[in-house]
Amino acid sequence: MASITGGLRQTGRMFALGGSVLGLMFRRPFQFAEFIQQFWFITSVTILPAALVSIPIGAVISLQVGSLAQQIGAQSFTGAASVLGMLQQISPMIVALLVSGAAGSAICADLGARTIRDEMAAMEVMSVNPIQRLVVPRVLAAMGVAVLLNGLVSVVGVAGGYYFNVVMQGGTPGAYLASFSALAQLPDLYISEFKALLFGFIAGVVAAYRGLNPAGGPKGVGDAVNQSVVITFLLLFFVNLVLTAIYLQVVPSKVG
C-alpha cells in the first residue's frame, strides 16, 4: 500500500513539474543562451543516430508491407501503407526514444549532479527559480529538436523504404508514389509533428523531474538516469496509443 501511495505521490509531483514548466515558458526572463546551448547539444547527439536508424526501419517496413501486399494482390497500396506507417507511428517514436535515451539521460545526469551539490538550493537562496533557469530551456530544446528530427526521420525513412521496395522487390515507382499521394492527407503530417512535440515535452519533463529528485549521492543520480529512461519509454508508448486512437476516430480516412 505504501508503494502505491508513493507512486501516486511521485506521479502527482511529475505532473506538477510539467504544469510549472508550461507556465514558466512564457515568463521573463527567458534563458536564451541556455536554450541555444541545450538545443545544439541535443541535436549533436541525436541527428546522426536518427538518420542511421530511420534507413533500416523504413526498409524493413517497406519490405514487410510489400511482401504482404504481393501475397494478397494489393501491390498498389504498398506505398501508402509504408509511408503512412512511417509518418504517423514510427517516425515520432524513433525521435522520442532517441531524445529520451541520448538527451534525456544527459539532462537527468546534469540536473542530478547539480542537485546533490546543492546548487538548486543555492539558487533558491539567491531568489533564482531553478525550474525557470535550468529546466525550461532544456524542455523547450527537447521539444524543438524532436519536431525537427521528426521531419528528418520521416524523409530518410520514406526514401529508404522507396529504394528497397522498388529495387529489391521490383515495385513500380509510379504506383508507390501514387498510392501514397492518393491516401495521405495533411492531418497525417500534423499528428506526426504534434506527437513529436508532445513526446519531446514528456521526455524533457521526466528527465528533469528525476534529475531534481535523486536518491542521494552519485549512485542515486545513476539510478535516476535509468529510471527516467524507463519511465519515459512507458509513457511514450501509452500516450502514442491514446493519440492514435483519438486521431483515427476524429479524422476521417481519405478515400483514394
C-alpha positions as CSV (number, residue, x, y, z in Angstrom):
1,M,0.0,0.0,0.0
2,A,2.9,2.4,0.8
3,S,4.4,1.7,-2.6
4,I,1.2,2.6,-4.4
5,T,0.8,5.8,-2.3
6,G,4.4,6.7,-3.0
7,G,3.9,6.1,-6.8
8,L,0.8,8.2,-6.9
9,R,2.7,11.0,-5.0
10,Q,5.6,10.8,-7.4
11,T,3.2,10.9,-10.4
12,G,1.4,14.0,-9.0
13,R,4.7,15.8,-8.4
14,M,5.8,15.0,-12.0
15,F,2.5,16.4,-13.4
16,A,3.0,19.5,-11.1
17,L,6.5,20.0,-12.6
18,G,5.1,19.7,-16.1
19,G,2.5,22.3,-15.2
20,S,5.2,24.6,-13.8
21,V,7.3,24.3,-16.9
22,L,4.3,25.2,-19.1
23,G,3.6,28.2,-17.0
24,L,7.2,29.4,-16.9
25,M,7.7,29.0,-20.7
26,F,6.0,32.4,-21.2
27,R,7.5,34.2,-18.3
28,R,10.5,36.5,-18.5
29,P,13.5,36.4,-18.3
30,F,13.9,33.7,-20.9
31,Q,17.3,31.9,-20.8
32,F,18.0,32.1,-24.5
33,A,21.7,31.3,-24.2
34,E,20.9,28.2,-22.2
35,F,18.3,27.2,-24.7
36,I,20.6,27.5,-27.7
37,Q,23.3,25.6,-25.9
38,Q,21.0,22.7,-25.0
39,F,19.4,22.7,-28.4
40,W,22.8,22.3,-30.1
41,F,23.8,19.6,-27.6
42,I,20.6,17.6,-28.2
43,T,20.9,18.0,-31.9
44,S,24.6,16.9,-31.9
45,V,23.9,13.6,-30.1
46,T,20.7,12.6,-31.9
47,I,20.8,13.8,-35.5
48,L,23.3,11.1,-36.8
49,P,21.7,8.2,-34.9
50,A,18.2,9.3,-36.1
51,A,19.3,9.3,-39.7
52,L,21.1,6.0,-39.5
53,V,18.2,4.3,-37.6
54,S,15.5,5.5,-39.9
55,I,17.0,3.9,-43.0
56,P,16.8,0.2,-41.9
57,I,13.5,0.7,-40.1
58,G,11.9,2.3,-43.2
59,A,13.4,-0.5,-45.3
60,V,12.0,-3.2,-43.0
61,I,8.6,-1.7,-43.0
62,S,8.6,-1.3,-46.8
63,L,9.8,-4.9,-47.3
64,Q,7.4,-6.4,-44.9
65,V,4.4,-4.5,-46.2
66,G,5.5,-5.1,-49.8
67,S,5.8,-8.8,-49.2
68,L,2.3,-9.0,-47.6
69,A,0.8,-6.9,-50.4
70,Q,2.2,-9.2,-53.0
71,Q,0.6,-12.2,-51.3
72,I,-2.9,-10.6,-51.3
73,G,-2.6,-8.9,-54.6
74,A,-2.5,-5.3,-53.3
75,Q,0.8,-4.1,-54.5
76,S,-0.6,-0.7,-55.5
77,F,-1.2,0.1,-51.8
78,T,2.4,-0.6,-50.7
79,G,3.5,3.0,-50.8
80,A,0.5,4.3,-48.8
81,A,0.8,1.7,-46.1
82,S,4.6,2.1,-45.8
83,V,4.7,5.9,-45.8
84,L,1.7,6.4,-43.6
85,G,3.0,3.9,-41.1
86,M,6.4,5.6,-41.1
87,L,5.0,9.1,-40.9
88,Q,2.2,8.6,-38.3
89,Q,3.8,6.0,-36.0
90,I,7.4,5.0,-36.5
91,S,9.0,8.4,-37.0
92,P,7.7,10.1,-33.8
93,M,8.6,7.1,-31.7
94,I,12.1,6.9,-33.1
95,V,12.6,10.6,-32.4
96,A,11.2,10.2,-28.9
97,L,13.3,7.2,-28.0
98,L,16.5,8.9,-29.2
99,V,15.7,12.2,-27.5
100,S,14.9,10.4,-24.2
101,G,17.8,7.9,-24.4
102,A,20.5,10.3,-25.5
103,A,19.4,13.7,-24.4
104,G,17.1,12.9,-21.6
105,S,19.7,10.8,-19.8
106,A,22.2,13.7,-20.1
107,I,19.7,16.2,-18.8
108,C,18.8,14.0,-15.8
109,A,22.5,13.4,-15.0
110,D,23.3,17.1,-15.2
111,L,20.4,18.2,-13.0
112,G,21.0,15.3,-10.6
113,A,24.7,16.3,-10.2
114,R,23.7,19.9,-9.6
115,T,21.1,18.8,-7.0
116,I,23.4,16.6,-4.9
117,R,25.9,19.5,-4.9
118,D,23.2,21.7,-3.5
119,E,23.3,24.1,-6.5
120,M,19.5,24.1,-6.7
121,A,19.2,25.1,-3.0
122,A,21.8,27.8,-3.6
123,M,19.7,29.2,-6.5
124,E,16.6,29.3,-4.4
125,V,18.5,31.2,-1.6
126,M,19.5,33.8,-4.3
127,S,15.9,34.0,-5.4
128,V,16.6,32.3,-8.7
129,N,13.9,29.8,-9.8
130,P,15.9,26.7,-10.8
131,I,13.0,25.4,-12.9
132,Q,12.9,28.6,-15.0
133,R,16.7,28.9,-15.1
134,L,17.6,25.3,-15.9
135,V,14.5,23.1,-16.7
136,V,12.5,25.2,-19.0
137,P,15.4,25.8,-21.6
138,R,16.1,22.1,-21.6
139,V,12.5,21.0,-22.1
140,L,12.0,23.6,-24.9
141,A,15.2,22.4,-26.6
142,A,14.0,18.8,-26.4
143,M,10.7,19.8,-27.9
144,G,12.2,21.8,-30.7
145,V,14.8,19.2,-31.6
146,A,12.1,16.5,-31.6
147,V,9.9,18.4,-34.1
148,L,12.9,19.0,-36.5
149,L,14.2,15.4,-36.2
150,N,10.8,14.1,-36.9
151,G,10.9,15.7,-40.3
152,L,14.4,14.3,-41.0
153,V,13.5,10.8,-39.9
154,S,10.3,10.8,-42.0
155,V,12.1,11.9,-45.1
156,V,15.0,9.5,-44.7
157,G,12.8,6.6,-43.7
158,V,10.4,7.1,-46.7
159,A,13.4,7.4,-49.1
160,G,14.9,4.2,-47.7
161,G,11.5,2.4,-48.0
162,Y,11.1,3.6,-51.5
163,Y,14.5,2.4,-52.6
164,F,14.2,-1.1,-51.1
165,N,10.6,-1.6,-52.4
166,V,11.5,-0.5,-55.9
167,V,15.0,-2.1,-56.2
168,M,14.7,-5.2,-54.1
169,Q,11.1,-6.1,-54.6
170,G,10.6,-4.9,-58.1
171,G,7.9,-2.4,-57.2
172,T,6.7,0.3,-59.6
173,P,7.9,3.8,-58.7
174,G,4.8,5.4,-60.0
175,A,2.4,3.1,-58.2
176,Y,4.4,3.6,-54.9
177,L,4.1,7.3,-55.1
178,A,0.5,7.4,-56.5
179,S,-0.9,5.2,-53.7
180,F,0.7,7.5,-51.1
181,S,-0.5,10.7,-52.7
182,A,-4.0,9.2,-53.1
183,L,-4.4,8.3,-49.4
184,A,-2.2,10.7,-47.5
185,Q,-3.6,14.0,-46.1
186,L,-2.3,17.0,-44.2
187,P,-3.6,15.8,-40.8
188,D,-1.2,12.9,-41.1
189,L,1.7,15.3,-41.1
190,Y,0.1,17.4,-38.3
191,I,-0.4,14.4,-36.0
192,S,3.1,13.3,-36.6
193,E,4.6,16.6,-35.7
194,F,2.3,17.0,-32.7
195,K,3.3,13.6,-31.4
196,A,7.0,14.6,-31.7
197,L,6.4,17.9,-29.9
198,L,4.5,16.2,-27.1
199,F,7.0,13.3,-26.8
200,G,9.8,15.8,-26.6
201,F,8.0,17.6,-23.7
202,I,7.4,14.3,-21.9
203,A,11.0,13.2,-22.3
204,G,12.3,16.6,-21.0
205,V,9.9,16.8,-18.0
206,V,10.5,13.2,-16.9
207,A,14.3,13.6,-17.2
208,A,14.2,16.9,-15.3
209,Y,12.0,15.5,-12.5
210,R,14.2,12.5,-11.9
211,G,17.3,14.8,-12.0
212,L,15.8,17.2,-9.5
213,N,14.9,14.3,-7.1
214,P,17.8,11.8,-6.9
215,A,18.0,9.4,-4.0
216,G,21.3,11.0,-3.0
217,G,24.9,10.6,-3.9
218,P,26.4,9.5,-7.3
219,K,24.6,6.2,-7.1
220,G,21.3,7.9,-6.7
221,V,22.0,10.0,-9.8
222,G,22.8,6.9,-11.8
223,D,19.6,5.2,-10.6
224,A,17.6,8.4,-11.5
225,V,19.0,8.3,-15.1
226,N,17.9,4.7,-15.6
227,Q,14.5,5.4,-14.1
228,S,14.0,8.4,-16.3
229,V,14.6,6.5,-19.4
230,V,12.4,3.6,-18.4
231,I,9.5,5.8,-17.2
232,T,9.7,7.9,-20.4
233,F,9.5,4.8,-22.6
234,L,6.5,3.5,-20.8
235,L,4.7,6.9,-21.0
236,L,5.5,7.4,-24.7
237,F,4.0,4.1,-25.8
238,F,0.9,4.7,-23.7
239,V,0.5,8.3,-25.0
240,N,1.1,7.2,-28.5
241,L,-1.7,4.6,-28.2
242,V,-4.1,7.2,-26.9
243,L,-3.3,9.8,-29.5
244,T,-3.5,7.3,-32.4
245,A,-6.9,6.0,-31.2
246,I,-8.3,9.6,-30.9
247,Y,-6.8,10.6,-34.3
248,L,-8.4,7.6,-36.1
249,Q,-11.8,8.4,-34.5
250,V,-11.7,12.1,-35.2
251,V,-10.0,12.4,-38.6
252,P,-11.8,10.5,-41.4
253,S,-9.7,8.4,-43.6
254,K,-9.1,9.7,-47.1
255,V,-10.6,7.6,-49.9
256,G,-8.3,7.3,-52.9
